[in-house]
Amino acid sequence: MSEPKKQWVLMGHDTFGRHDYVVGTFATREEAEAALREKEAQHEKTQDVSLRDELWVEERHR
């Protein structure tokens, strides 16, 4: 039996709207973490610190 393929999902939590959302799905953790850093830099420019969206990477199997 083959091992299930992994995918890495960049998730976000809208602190103002109070809901979770998917930012993107990636083949490697490194790609997901790079996207996370990029998105965090974008949020620093556009969102107040007290309402800034939270971001994290999740491992999922497909």
Secondary structure, 3 states (H helix, E strand, C coil): CCCCCEEEEEEEEECCCCEEEEEEEECCHHHHHHHHHHHHHHHHHHCCHHHCCEEEEEEEEC
